[in-house]
Amino acid sequence: MADEFNQDEAAAQGENPEAAASAENQDFSPSDPIDAELADLVDATGPISKEAELLADLQRLQAEFVNYKVRVERDRDVSRNAAIAEVLRSLLPALDDLSRAEAHGDLDGSPFAAVVAKLRASGEKFGLKTFAAKGDKFDPEIHEALIQTPSADVTENTVADVVEAGYLVGDRLLRAAKVAVFIPAEG
């Protein structure tokens, strides 16, 4: 046993070439049937060439980079749209005040009417849309009911009056419309 250990140690140090050859054969003799099948498969197909390995690595890296670019572009669009929505949301109280002044008649013939038109056009440029009008069907997902009044004239919940208009940016709800609602009268 000690003699075998000394031969293996000598083979590892390169002192005995015959012992080194026998030690290598011992290491690569497949004892497991799966290892034997794998060795037969490698012998039949040959080892994978260095060029093929490099090509596979390059293709994998290229695919990862393309996926990264797509993900970054998507994240950039989401961040951009969120920033636009926040800026527009901060302008909503001013737009509400301007709408009330316009409804009251304070902007008629005033140079400030041009400023209001420009502000609304700027909002529309970024996809800001106003919704809610008298007579619309009440939708609790986009309307906030402040007052409910029974009415014999309606068969379904209907917007009676708009207190504050609702706003959308694209399909995203910025603010629900605050409305008074006619509900069907009982009896």
Buried (B, 14 or more C-beta within 10 A) or exposed (E): EEEEEEBBEBBEEEEBEEBBEEBEEEEEEEEEEEEEEEEEEEEEEEEEEEEEEEEEEEEEEEEEEEEEEEEEEEEEEEEEBEEBBEEBBEBBEEBBEBBEBBEEEEBEEEEEBEEBEEBBEEBEEEBBBBBBEEEBEBBEEBBBBEEEEEBEEBEEBBBBBBEBBBBBBEEEBBBBBBBBBBBEEEE
